[in-house]
Amino acid sequence: MEDGIRIKVLLVDDEEGYASILSKRLAKRNFEVTTALSGSQGIQEVRSKDYDVVILDLKMEDMDGIEVLKIFKKLLPGMEVIMLTGHGSERAAREGVNFGAYDYLTKPCELEDLVEKIREAYEKRV
């Protein structure tokens, strides 16, 4: 990846503590991270700003991650989405891949695995 390009990442997760820590850790690796703490907030973000990659939690209070994914794919079909899922929800995450998600990782995921997935998704999109 070229120096100077900062991948714009939208992190959609309703666990505020997790989202805050993860966004800080990604920012230290030179990603430009915006956090949305609900599915509806994530949709508003995607409507108002361009993102290269979205990290989307599967289970949120206000909206199901699969529903949010479907809306993202209608709004921006080329935007890559990485699903995050808790243990035991891998089947639902695979369903997300069927609806156009780039891939999924199980929470808590290793930061380096997530960084690699973001870069792969970005490369696929460019």
Buried (B, 14 or more C-beta within 10 A) or exposed (E): EEEEEEBBBBBBBBBEEBBBEBBEBBEEBEBBBBBBBBBBBBBEBBEEEEBBBBBBBBBBEEBEBBBBBBBBBEEBEEBBBBBBBBEEBBEBBEBBBEBBBBBBBBBEBEBEEBBEBBBBBBEEEE
